[in-house]
């Protein structure tokens, strides 16, 4: 049966994750619940506890037509994003599961949108759908489909569809990744048997492929739905919730209530309602389980702002002047370094905690651990626009506002839960007999983990590292709210500052956007094989 395992070891490995979740998730939720009963307006942290208590915030959100309008916008936005993203992800996963020349390069290109920050994706689509100079309007005019330019992001009838498109572009790679992992876990013998029995390709998909990927598809749909509900960066950067609330999702409404109108109590009450909705969605869903950006940056403004923008611009018109102007006029290098510091710190903390916690959840089975594991998973439901409220209160108390350490802790808190479950799934795929044999030969439990298991877990650790790095590098809400001084901004906030109310210098904006992509794209290309293999051997495949 192998060497006995120590319960103390199990809880010791899990303790850092429990402490992190307790301090950075559980306590903030307690603050949210407290503040949700405080009625009044203030951004003064010391005065929040002086506001009168009552149920007025909950009564207000039930009777407020703006809340119900935002709920409908959220439903349309989420459904309109997840359904096409799933269809595209499934199609690309089926394609990538076949062998063809250049498959590895194509796979990398297909998954790249996941690594692009939401703010950068919004900027790219803002240019593509610009009312006067966008490529989309130019193509529609050339095809004779429109005679007047369409202000896609400005008109109330088209704004929601316009923000759905970059969301789909960002969401589908995760579907591709998880479904590809599930497809690679289906034994080839099942397809051989189906073909021998005369099954058509559709019948093979229906009776072999879909049953094999169904669990992964539901899990991916749950996670992508939760992420779409909680993330507001794309909508915030593209429209800010306008025009006239046409794109104001519940998450964005919570943020505006807290930090635009200073109604922390009302925002917290809305957040509690969103969490309850997310829990219901998860329970219902779990029941069945039991190149434009770079080209624009080197084009002169007169070509970018053209009624007939070239799809393949002339080489003699290109210039790198915008890059020099960006560095001369804005502290881009400082923002760049700030982003590197925050991303590196969040990755380091998350990897250590999630590796220890993932191993504990995989190798030791107790009711306390199961509860802790479920708590980690539930914490992924928390909208960033909600959790930033108690973070702001806590960090103001500990003088961590306008401090990069606060951003590191906040991003590590949201990165640990998913990374822990990813590592748990990967450890589940490593035979237990390996460390048992090492322990029989005299190795301690910790020694077996260090010398036997961790070297085999490198693909999973690589997958976790790139996941946390992408999420942290792309994060917008924490960076915008917890840091106010421009010299402490991260790149995502700095990029959003390029978008003026009436005028946008597209060349400089795209130059800055291209620079912001380089580190994360290099990391993605280098670690992408680990990401796919980690997901294949990790929680999705299991």
C-alpha positions as CSV (number, residue, x, y, z in Angstrom):
1,X,0.0,0.0,0.0
2,X,3.0,2.3,0.3
3,X,4.2,4.6,3.0
4,X,1.7,6.3,5.3
5,X,0.9,9.9,4.6
6,X,0.7,12.5,7.3
7,X,-2.4,14.6,7.8
8,X,-0.2,17.4,9.1
9,X,1.6,17.4,5.8
10,X,-1.7,17.7,3.9
11,X,-2.9,20.7,5.9
12,X,0.6,22.3,5.9
13,X,0.7,22.3,2.1
14,X,-2.8,23.7,1.9
15,X,-2.3,26.3,4.6
16,X,-0.8,29.1,2.4
17,X,-3.7,28.9,-0.1
18,X,-6.2,28.9,2.8
19,X,-4.6,31.9,4.4
20,X,-4.4,33.7,1.0
21,X,-8.1,33.0,0.3
22,X,-9.1,33.9,3.9
23,X,-7.3,37.3,3.8
24,X,-7.8,38.2,0.2
25,X,-11.2,36.6,-0.5
26,X,-13.1,35.7,2.6
27,X,-12.4,38.8,4.6
28,X,-13.2,41.1,1.6
29,X,-16.5,39.3,1.1
30,X,-17.2,39.9,4.8
31,X,-16.5,43.6,4.2
32,X,-18.8,43.6,1.1
33,X,-21.6,42.1,3.1
34,X,-21.1,44.7,5.8
35,X,-20.9,47.6,3.4
36,X,-24.0,46.4,1.5
37,X,-26.2,47.4,4.5
38,X,-24.6,50.9,4.7
39,X,-26.8,53.6,3.1
40,X,-25.3,56.8,1.7
41,X,-22.6,58.2,-0.5
42,X,-18.9,58.4,0.4
43,X,-15.4,57.4,-0.8
44,X,-13.9,58.2,2.6
45,X,-13.0,54.9,4.1
46,X,-13.2,56.1,7.7
47,X,-16.8,57.3,7.1
48,X,-18.3,54.1,5.6
49,X,-18.9,52.6,9.1
50,X,-20.6,55.8,10.1
51,X,-23.3,55.5,7.5
52,X,-26.8,54.3,8.7
53,X,-27.6,50.6,8.5
54,X,-30.6,49.2,6.7
55,X,-32.0,47.2,3.8
56,X,-32.5,50.3,1.6
57,X,-29.7,49.3,-0.8
58,X,-31.4,45.9,-1.6
59,X,-34.8,47.5,-1.9
60,X,-33.3,50.1,-4.3
61,X,-31.7,47.6,-6.7
62,X,-34.9,45.6,-6.8
63,X,-37.0,48.6,-7.8
64,X,-34.3,50.3,-10.0
65,X,-35.1,49.9,-13.7
66,X,-31.5,50.7,-14.5
67,X,-30.4,47.5,-12.7
68,X,-32.9,45.4,-14.6
69,X,-31.8,47.0,-17.8
70,X,-28.1,46.2,-17.0
71,X,-29.2,42.6,-16.1
72,X,-30.7,42.3,-19.6
73,X,-27.6,43.8,-21.2
74,X,-25.5,41.3,-19.2
75,X,-27.6,38.4,-20.4
76,X,-27.4,39.4,-24.1
77,X,-23.7,40.3,-23.8
78,X,-22.8,37.0,-22.1
79,X,-25.0,34.8,-24.3
80,X,-23.9,36.6,-27.4
81,X,-20.3,36.1,-26.5
82,X,-20.2,32.5,-25.2
83,X,-22.3,30.8,-27.9
84,X,-20.3,32.0,-30.9
85,X,-17.0,31.6,-28.9
86,X,-17.9,28.0,-28.2
87,X,-18.7,27.3,-31.8
88,X,-15.4,28.8,-33.0
89,X,-13.5,27.1,-30.3
90,X,-15.0,23.7,-31.1
91,X,-14.3,24.1,-34.8
92,X,-10.7,25.2,-34.2
93,X,-10.1,22.4,-31.7
94,X,-11.4,19.8,-34.2
95,X,-9.1,21.2,-36.8
96,X,-6.0,21.3,-34.5
97,X,-6.6,17.7,-33.4
98,X,-5.7,16.6,-37.0
99,X,-2.2,16.3,-38.3
100,X,-1.2,18.7,-41.0
101,X,1.9,20.7,-42.0
102,X,2.4,23.8,-39.9
103,X,-0.1,22.7,-37.2
104,X,2.1,23.9,-34.3
105,X,2.4,27.4,-35.8
106,X,-1.3,27.5,-36.6
107,X,-2.1,26.4,-33.0
108,X,0.0,29.2,-31.6
109,X,-1.7,31.7,-33.8
110,X,-5.2,30.4,-32.9
111,X,-4.5,30.7,-29.2
112,X,-2.8,34.1,-29.3
113,X,-5.9,36.2,-28.8
114,X,-6.2,34.7,-25.3
115,X,-2.8,36.4,-24.4
116,X,-3.9,39.8,-25.7
117,X,-5.1,42.2,-22.9
118,X,-8.7,43.1,-23.1
119,X,-7.9,46.8,-23.3
120,X,-5.7,46.2,-26.4
121,X,-8.4,44.1,-28.0
122,X,-10.9,46.9,-27.4
123,X,-8.5,49.4,-29.0
124,X,-7.9,47.2,-32.0
125,X,-11.6,46.8,-32.6
126,X,-12.3,50.5,-32.0
127,X,-10.0,51.2,-34.9
128,X,-11.5,48.4,-37.1
129,X,-15.0,49.7,-36.5
130,X,-14.2,53.4,-36.4
131,X,-17.1,55.4,-37.8
132,X,-15.1,57.3,-40.4
133,X,-11.8,55.6,-40.9
134,X,-12.4,51.9,-39.9
135,X,-11.7,49.0,-42.2
136,X,-15.2,47.5,-41.6
137,X,-17.1,50.5,-42.9
138,X,-14.7,50.8,-45.8
139,X,-15.3,47.2,-46.9
140,X,-19.1,47.6,-46.5
141,X,-19.0,50.7,-48.6
142,X,-16.9,49.0,-51.3
143,X,-19.4,46.1,-51.3
144,X,-22.3,48.4,-51.7
145,X,-23.9,47.2,-48.4
146,X,-24.0,50.7,-46.8
147,X,-24.2,54.2,-48.2
148,X,-23.6,56.0,-44.8
149,X,-20.9,55.2,-42.3
150,X,-22.1,53.4,-39.2
151,X,-20.9,54.5,-35.8
152,X,-20.7,51.0,-34.4
153,X,-19.5,51.9,-30.8
154,X,-21.5,55.1,-30.6
155,X,-25.0,54.2,-31.8
156,X,-27.2,52.5,-29.2
157,X,-28.5,49.9,-31.7
158,X,-25.0,48.6,-32.6
159,X,-22.8,49.3,-29.6
160,X,-23.6,46.0,-27.7
161,X,-22.9,43.9,-30.8
162,X,-19.7,45.9,-31.3
163,X,-18.4,45.1,-27.8
164,X,-19.4,41.4,-28.1
165,X,-17.1,40.9,-31.1
166,X,-13.8,41.5,-29.2
167,X,-15.1,39.5,-26.3
168,X,-15.7,36.5,-28.7
169,X,-12.2,37.0,-30.1
170,X,-10.8,36.9,-26.6
171,X,-13.0,34.0,-25.3
172,X,-12.7,31.4,-28.1
173,X,-9.1,30.4,-27.5
174,X,-9.9,29.0,-24.0
175,X,-12.6,26.9,-25.6
176,X,-10.1,25.7,-28.2
177,X,-7.6,24.9,-25.5
178,X,-9.9,22.9,-23.2
179,X,-11.7,21.1,-26.0
180,X,-8.4,20.2,-27.7
181,X,-7.2,18.8,-24.4
182,X,-10.3,16.6,-24.1
183,X,-10.1,15.5,-27.8
184,X,-6.5,14.3,-27.3
185,X,-7.7,12.2,-24.3
186,X,-10.2,10.2,-26.5
187,X,-8.7,6.8,-27.4
188,X,-8.1,6.4,-31.2
189,X,-9.5,2.9,-31.0
190,X,-13.0,4.3,-30.5
191,X,-12.9,6.1,-33.8
192,X,-11.4,2.9,-35.5
193,X,-14.3,0.9,-34.2
194,X,-16.9,3.4,-35.3
195,X,-15.4,3.5,-38.8
196,X,-15.4,-0.3,-39.0
197,X,-19.1,-0.2,-38.1
198,X,-19.8,2.2,-41.0
199,X,-20.4,5.4,-38.9
200,X,-20.4,8.6,-40.9
201,X,-18.3,11.6,-39.7
202,X,-21.4,13.1,-38.1
203,X,-22.2,9.9,-36.3
204,X,-18.6,9.6,-35.1
205,X,-18.9,13.2,-33.7
206,X,-22.3,12.5,-32.1
207,X,-21.5,9.1,-30.5
208,X,-17.7,9.3,-29.9
209,X,-16.4,12.9,-29.9
210,X,-19.2,14.7,-28.1
211,X,-19.5,12.2,-25.2
212,X,-15.7,12.4,-24.8
213,X,-15.6,16.2,-24.7
214,X,-19.0,16.9,-23.0
215,X,-17.6,17.4,-19.5
216,X,-14.8,19.6,-20.7
217,X,-17.2,21.6,-22.8
218,X,-19.5,22.3,-19.8
219,X,-16.5,23.2,-17.6
220,X,-15.1,25.6,-20.2
221,X,-18.6,27.1,-20.7
222,X,-18.9,27.6,-16.9
223,X,-15.5,29.2,-16.6
224,X,-15.9,31.4,-19.7
225,X,-19.4,32.5,-18.5
226,X,-18.1,33.4,-15.1
227,X,-15.1,35.3,-16.6
228,X,-17.5,37.2,-19.0
229,X,-19.7,38.1,-16.0
230,X,-16.8,39.3,-13.9
231,X,-14.5,41.1,-16.3
232,X,-15.4,44.6,-17.5
233,X,-12.2,45.7,-19.2
234,X,-13.4,45.3,-22.8
235,X,-16.6,47.1,-22.3
236,X,-15.0,49.8,-20.1
237,X,-12.3,50.5,-22.6
238,X,-14.6,50.4,-25.6
239,X,-17.7,52.3,-24.5
240,X,-17.6,52.9,-20.8
241,X,-21.1,51.4,-20.6
242,X,-22.5,53.9,-23.1
243,X,-24.2,55.1,-25.2
244,X,-27.0,55.8,-22.7
245,X,-26.3,52.5,-20.8
246,X,-26.6,50.4,-24.0
247,X,-23.5,48.4,-23.0
248,X,-23.6,48.8,-19.2
249,X,-23.4,45.3,-17.8
250,X,-24.0,44.5,-14.1
251,X,-20.3,44.4,-13.4
252,X,-19.7,47.8,-15.0
253,X,-22.8,49.2,-13.1
254,X,-21.3,48.0,-9.8
255,X,-18.0,49.7,-10.6
256,X,-19.8,53.0,-11.6
257,X,-21.9,52.9,-8.5
258,X,-18.9,52.5,-6.3
259,X,-16.2,54.7,-7.9
260,X,-18.2,57.2,-10.0
261,X,-21.2,57.9,-7.8
262,X,-19.5,56.8,-4.5
263,X,-22.5,54.6,-3.5
264,X,-20.4,51.8,-2.0
265,X,-23.3,50.3,-0.2
266,X,-25.5,50.0,-3.3
267,X,-22.6,48.6,-5.3
268,X,-21.9,46.0,-2.6
269,X,-25.6,45.0,-2.6
270,X,-25.5,44.5,-6.4
271,X,-22.3,42.5,-6.0
272,X,-23.9,40.2,-3.5
273,X,-26.8,39.7,-5.9
274,X,-24.3,38.9,-8.8
275,X,-22.5,36.3,-6.6
276,X,-25.8,34.6,-5.8
277,X,-26.7,34.6,-9.5
278,X,-23.2,33.1,-10.3
279,X,-23.7,30.4,-7.6
280,X,-27.1,29.4,-9.1
281,X,-25.6,29.3,-12.6
282,X,-22.8,27.0,-11.5
283,X,-25.1,24.7,-9.6
284,X,-27.4,24.4,-12.6
285,X,-24.5,23.9,-15.0
286,X,-22.7,21.4,-12.8
287,X,-25.7,19.2,-12.4
288,X,-25.2,17.3,-15.7
289,X,-21.6,16.6,-14.7
290,X,-21.9,14.9,-11.5
291,X,-2.0,41.6,-37.4
292,X,-3.9,45.0,-37.5
293,X,-2.5,46.3,-34.3
294,X,1.2,46.3,-35.4
295,X,0.5,47.6,-39.0
296,X,-1.5,50.5,-37.6
297,X,1.4,51.5,-35.3
298,X,3.8,52.0,-38.2
299,X,1.5,53.8,-40.5
300,X,1.4,57.6,-40.7
301,X,-1.8,59.2,-39.4
302,X,-3.0,60.2,-42.8
303,X,-3.1,56.6,-43.9
304,X,-4.7,55.4,-40.6
305,X,-7.3,58.1,-40.8
306,X,-8.3,57.3,-44.4
307,X,-11.7,56.8,-45.9
308,X,-10.3,53.8,-47.8
309,X,-7.7,52.3,-45.4
310,X,-5.3,49.9,-47.2
311,X,-5.5,46.3,-46.1
312,X,-1.9,45.9,-47.3
313,X,-0.2,49.3,-46.8
314,X,2.7,50.4,-49.0
315,X,6.1,49.8,-47.6
316,X,7.3,53.3,-48.4
317,X,4.6,54.8,-46.2
318,X,5.6,53.0,-43.1
319,X,7.5,54.7,-40.3
320,X,8.5,53.9,-36.8
321,X,8.1,57.6,-35.7
322,X,5.1,56.8,-33.6
323,X,7.2,54.6,-31.3
324,X,9.7,57.4,-30.7
325,X,6.8,59.9,-30.0
326,X,5.2,57.5,-27.5
327,X,8.4,57.2,-25.5
328,X,9.0,61.0,-25.7
329,X,5.5,62.1,-24.7
330,X,4.3,59.4,-22.2
331,X,6.1,57.5,-19.4
332,X,5.6,54.2,-21.3
333,X,8.8,52.7,-20.1
334,X,7.8,53.3,-16.5
335,X,4.4,51.7,-17.1
336,X,6.1,48.8,-18.8
337,X,8.4,48.2,-15.9
338,X,5.5,48.5,-13.4
339,X,3.6,45.8,-15.3
340,X,6.7,43.5,-15.3
341,X,7.1,43.9,-11.5
342,X,3.4,43.3,-10.8
343,X,3.2,40.3,-13.2
344,X,6.4,38.7,-11.9
345,X,5.4,39.1,-8.3
346,X,1.9,37.7,-8.8
347,X,3.2,34.7,-10.8
348,X,5.8,33.9,-8.2
349,X,3.3,34.0,-5.3
350,X,0.6,32.1,-7.2
351,X,2.9,29.3,-8.5
352,X,4.3,28.6,-5.0
353,X,0.9,28.6,-3.3
354,X,-1.1,26.8,-6.1
355,X,1.6,24.0,-6.5
356,X,1.6,23.2,-2.8
357,X,-2.2,23.4,-2.5
358,X,-2.8,21.5,-5.8
359,X,-0.6,18.6,-4.5
360,X,-2.4,18.6,-1.2
361,X,-5.8,18.4,-2.8
362,X,-4.6,15.6,-5.2
363,X,-2.9,13.4,-2.7
364,X,-4.9,13.8,0.5
365,X,-8.6,13.3,0.9
366,X,-10.4,14.9,3.9
367,X,-13.6,16.7,4.2
368,X,-11.8,19.9,5.4
369,X,-9.7,19.8,2.2
370,X,-12.7,19.3,0.0
371,X,-14.4,22.3,1.6
372,X,-11.2,24.4,1.1
373,X,-11.0,23.2,-2.6
374,X,-14.6,24.2,-3.2
375,X,-14.0,27.6,-1.6
376,X,-11.1,28.1,-3.9
377,X,-13.3,27.3,-6.9
378,X,-16.2,29.5,-5.7
379,X,-13.8,32.4,-5.3
380,X,-13.4,32.5,-9.1
381,X,-17.0,33.7,-9.4
382,X,-16.3,37.0,-7.7
383,X,-16.6,39.9,-10.2
384,X,-13.5,42.1,-10.3
385,X,-15.7,45.2,-10.1
386,X,-17.0,43.8,-6.8
387,X,-13.9,42.5,-5.2
388,X,-12.1,45.7,-5.9
389,X,-14.4,47.5,-3.4
390,X,-13.1,45.7,-0.3
391,X,-9.6,45.7,-1.7
392,X,-9.8,49.5,-1.9
393,X,-11.0,49.6,1.7
394,X,-8.4,47.2,3.0
395,X,-5.5,48.6,1.0
396,X,-6.4,52.2,2.0
397,X,-6.2,51.0,5.7
398,X,-2.8,49.4,5.2
399,X,-1.5,52.2,2.9
400,X,-1.3,49.9,-0.1
401,X,-3.2,52.1,-2.5
402,X,-0.8,53.6,-5.1
403,X,1.5,50.7,-4.1
404,X,2.6,48.0,-6.5
405,X,2.6,45.5,-3.7
406,X,-1.2,45.9,-3.4
407,X,-1.6,45.1,-7.1
408,X,0.7,42.0,-6.7
409,X,-1.4,40.7,-3.8
410,X,-4.7,41.5,-5.5
411,X,-3.7,39.6,-8.7
412,X,-2.2,36.7,-6.8
413,X,-5.5,36.4,-5.0
414,X,-7.5,35.9,-8.2
415,X,-4.8,33.8,-9.8
416,X,-4.4,31.2,-7.1
417,X,-7.8,29.5,-7.2
418,X,-7.8,28.4,-10.9
419,X,-4.1,27.7,-10.8
420,X,-4.6,25.4,-7.8
421,X,-7.2,23.3,-9.6
422,X,-5.1,23.2,-12.7
423,X,-2.2,21.8,-10.6
424,X,-4.5,19.4,-8.8
425,X,-5.6,17.9,-12.1
426,X,-2.0,17.6,-13.2
427,X,-0.9,15.9,-10.0
428,X,-3.8,13.5,-10.4
429,X,-2.2,12.3,-13.6
430,X,1.1,11.5,-12.0
431,X,1.1,7.9,-10.6
432,X,1.1,7.9,-6.8
433,X,3.4,4.9,-6.8
434,X,6.3,7.1,-7.7
435,X,6.4,9.0,-4.4
436,X,5.4,5.9,-2.5
437,X,8.4,4.1,-3.8
438,X,10.6,7.1,-2.9
439,X,9.2,7.1,0.6
440,X,9.8,3.4,1.0
441,X,13.4,4.0,0.0
442,X,13.7,6.5,2.9
443,X,12.7,9.7,1.3
444,X,10.4,12.0,3.3
445,X,7.0,13.2,2.0
446,X,8.4,16.7,1.3
447,X,11.5,15.1,-0.3
448,X,9.4,12.9,-2.5
449,X,7.5,16.0,-3.6
450,X,10.7,18.0,-4.3
451,X,12.8,15.4,-6.0
452,X,10.3,13.1,-7.7
453,X,7.0,14.9,-8.3
454,X,7.9,18.5,-9.1
455,X,10.3,17.6,-11.9
456,X,7.4,15.7,-13.6
457,X,5.1,18.6,-12.9
458,X,7.0,21.2,-15.0
459,X,4.4,21.2,-17.8
460,X,1.7,22.0,-15.3
461,X,3.7,24.6,-13.6
462,X,4.5,26.2,-17.0
463,X,0.7,26.2,-17.8
464,X,0.0,27.9,-14.5
465,X,2.7,30.4,-15.0
466,X,1.5,31.5,-18.4
467,X,-2.1,31.6,-17.2
468,X,-1.4,33.8,-14.2
469,X,1.0,36.0,-16.3
470,X,-1.7,36.5,-19.0
471,X,-4.4,37.3,-16.5
472,X,-2.2,39.7,-14.5
473,X,-0.6,41.5,-17.5
474,X,-4.1,42.0,-18.9
475,X,-5.8,43.1,-15.7
476,X,-7.4,46.5,-15.8
477,X,-9.9,47.1,-13.0
478,X,-7.5,46.6,-10.1
479,X,-4.8,48.6,-11.9
480,X,-7.2,51.5,-12.6
481,X,-8.7,51.6,-9.1
482,X,-5.9,50.8,-6.7
483,X,-3.4,53.1,-8.4
484,X,-4.1,56.7,-9.1
485,X,-0.7,58.3,-9.7
486,X,0.4,58.2,-13.4
487,X,3.9,57.2,-12.5
488,X,2.5,54.0,-10.9
489,X,0.2,53.1,-13.7
490,X,0.4,49.7,-15.4
491,X,0.4,49.5,-19.2
492,X,-3.3,48.6,-19.5
493,X,-4.3,51.9,-17.7
494,X,-1.7,53.9,-19.6
495,X,-3.1,52.6,-22.9
496,X,-6.6,53.5,-22.0
497,X,-5.4,57.1,-21.3
498,X,-4.5,57.4,-25.0
499,X,-8.2,57.4,-25.9
500,X,-9.5,60.9,-25.8
501,X,-13.1,62.0,-25.7
502,X,-12.9,63.7,-29.1
503,X,-9.6,62.8,-30.7
504,X,-7.5,59.6,-30.8
505,X,-3.9,59.5,-32.1
506,X,-4.2,56.0,-33.6
507,X,-0.5,55.7,-34.6
508,X,0.8,56.4,-31.1
509,X,-2.0,54.3,-29.5
510,X,-1.2,51.3,-31.6
511,X,2.5,51.7,-31.1
512,X,2.0,51.6,-27.3
513,X,-0.4,48.7,-27.7
514,X,2.2,46.8,-29.8
515,X,4.9,47.4,-27.2
516,X,2.5,46.2,-24.5
517,X,2.0,42.9,-26.3
518,X,5.6,41.9,-26.9
519,X,6.6,40.5,-23.5
520,X,3.4,38.4,-23.0
521,X,3.5,37.2,-26.6
522,X,7.1,36.1,-26.3
523,X,6.3,34.3,-23.0
524,X,3.2,32.7,-24.7
525,X,5.2,31.5,-27.7
526,X,7.9,30.0,-25.5
527,X,5.6,28.3,-23.0
528,X,2.6,27.5,-25.3
529,X,3.6,23.8,-25.6
530,X,3.7,23.6,-21.8
531,X,0.2,25.3,-21.7
532,X,-1.3,22.8,-24.0
533,X,0.3,19.8,-22.4
534,X,-0.4,21.1,-19.0
535,X,-4.1,21.5,-19.8
536,X,-4.2,18.1,-21.5
537,X,-2.7,16.3,-18.5
538,X,-4.4,18.6,-16.0
539,X,-7.8,19.4,-14.7
540,X,-9.6,19.6,-18.0
541,X,-8.5,16.2,-19.1
542,X,-9.4,14.7,-15.8
